[in-house]
Amino acid sequence: MRGESILDRVDWVTISLYLAMVLLGWSSIYAAIFDEENAASLFSLAYNPGKQLVWIGTAMVMIIGVMSLDFKFYDYSAYFIYGAVILLLIAVLTTGTVVAGSKSWFQIGSFRLQPAEFAKFATALALAKYLGDVHVKFENPKTQLIALAILGGPMLLILLQGDAGSAMVFGSFLIVLFREGMSPIYFILGFAFVLLFILTLLVSKTVLFIATTVICVIMIGVSFKQPKRILATVVLGAMVFATVVSVDFLMTSVLKPHQRSRLISLVNPDADPLGAGWNVTQSKIAIGSGGFFGKGFLQGTQTKFDFVPEQSTDFIFCTIGEEQGWFGSLVLIALFVTLLIRISIIAERQKSKFARIYAYGVLSVFFFHFAVNIAMTIGFFPVIGIPLPFFSYGGSSLWSFTILLFILIKLDSHRMQILMR
């Protein structure tokens, strides 16, 4: 509205949640690397907390930049931003640096940049730009294929880099497609495939084949006079058989050795407790030892003695669980749930289809990172190496999550001005 400044229109609840999570994340990173010898390292650039402070400072500058641009810029430039990030993902395959088995980083002196992180907001913008076009009808199969291609491009390039965890994040955009009208049958089939995949690792294939055959015979008998149901039963049975048979191929020829060992460790924690299962086992010990209120800030013994690898990045949640206990973990979860609810409220109040779809893209990415990161630290999901937004150490992830969120805040602040196409 005329006469109002941008400060009057922004969603301060979301900004407050962001600031609280960033500051709590910074203190948790300090706690994760703390010992008496580096007690003064909070502001030292030789340690992660000091470096994270630099990333936080530069993120504040990025916020000013994002909020200063015209809100229409993100609509008009969506494809350009997406294309630029795709070029970066291609470039990193040839000139990137290998870190932890993944060639997904640009090394510039002591500084590393991961393009895969920025592909998240670029993809959210491109998907919103395409589906938000008034001439695009989502019920058209061609539209759905193009939308899937927009998601599949960065996902494939990131897989080629060897970073399966970051690639999986793009699967969360299916939530956006579901909101726009995609049939829930795809989610049901996807869930069934994952369940059957895990079941195949736990149960003999012979048992699964016999059980599937018996169920199919019973269903065919019940549907004897209904040819369509019989055909559907036969097709589903064939899909189950194909899935069970394909598990061995996926495990031996598609997944890398460390990915296989993590899956096996998930379904059978005692299979390799000192190898693939070590991180999760120590993480669960740290979280469990925290009790109700925790051991206290900087008092975590599992943290001090480095039992949990990557405890300031992928496993930051176990530091919080040990030092702040069940109560502190609940506060963290409450912050994320509140943020997700707030984003969904913002999404539904948008006047522009572009802004609404982008908002659901933001919601999808944050939900996936939050749910999967915590699930993998407590042994409910394979370790795939993705950060906890605003808490895990890292410049690329903090910057990308900040840009992702504040583009939404910028669009929301202009929600009364419908984007003209």
Stockholm file with secondary structure:
# STOCKHOLM 1.0

chainA/1-421         MRGESILDRVDWVTISLYLAMVLLGWSSIYAAIFDEENAASLFSLAYNPGKQLVWIGTAMVMIIGVMSLDFKFYDYSAYFIYGAVILLLIAVLTTGTVVAGSKSWFQIGSFRLQPAEFAKFATALALAKYLGDVHVKFENPKTQLIALAILGGPMLLILLQGDAGSAMVFGSFLIVLFREGMSPIYFILGFAFVLLFILTLLVSKTVLFIATTVICVIMIGVSFKQPKRILATVVLGAMVFATVVSVDFLMTSVLKPHQRSRLISLVNPDADPLGAGWNVTQSKIAIGSGGFFGKGFLQGTQTKFDFVPEQSTDFIFCTIGEEQGWFGSLVLIALFVTLLIRISIIAERQKSKFARIYAYGVLSVFFFHFAVNIAMTIGFFPVIGIPLPFFSYGGSSLWSFTILLFILIKLDSHRMQILMR
#=GR chainA/1-421 SS CTTCCHHHHSCHHHHHHHHHHHHHHHHHHHHHHCCGGGTTTTSCTTSHHHHHHHHHHHHHHHHHHHHHSCTTHHHHTHHHHHHHHHHHHHHHHHHCEEETTEEEEEEETTEEECHHHHHHHHHHHHHHHHHTCTTCCTTSHHHHHHHHHHHHHHHHHHHHTTCHHHHHHGGGGHHHHHHTTCCTHHHHHHHHHHHHHHHHHHSCHHHHHHHHHHHHHHHHHHTTTCHHHHHHHHHHHHHHHHHHHHHHHIIIIISCHHHHHHHHHHHCTTSSTTTTTHHHHHHHHHHHHTTTTCSCTTCCHHHHTTCSTTTTTTTHHHHHHHHHHHHHHHHHHHHHHHHHHHHHHHHHTCSSHHHHHHHHHHHHHHHHHHHHHHHHHTTSSCCCCCCCTTTSCCHHHHHHHHHHHHHHHHHHHTTTSCCCC
#=GC SS_cons         CTTCCHHHHSCHHHHHHHHHHHHHHHHHHHHHHCCGGGTTTTSCTTSHHHHHHHHHHHHHHHHHHHHHSCTTHHHHTHHHHHHHHHHHHHHHHHHCEEETTEEEEEEETTEEECHHHHHHHHHHHHHHHHHTCTTCCTTSHHHHHHHHHHHHHHHHHHHHTTCHHHHHHGGGGHHHHHHTTCCTHHHHHHHHHHHHHHHHHHSCHHHHHHHHHHHHHHHHHHTTTCHHHHHHHHHHHHHHHHHHHHHHHIIIIISCHHHHHHHHHHHCTTSSTTTTTHHHHHHHHHHHHTTTTCSCTTCCHHHHTTCSTTTTTTTHHHHHHHHHHHHHHHHHHHHHHHHHHHHHHHHHTCSSHHHHHHHHHHHHHHHHHHHHHHHHHTTSSCCCCCCCTTTSCCHHHHHHHHHHHHHHHHHHHTTTSCCCC
//
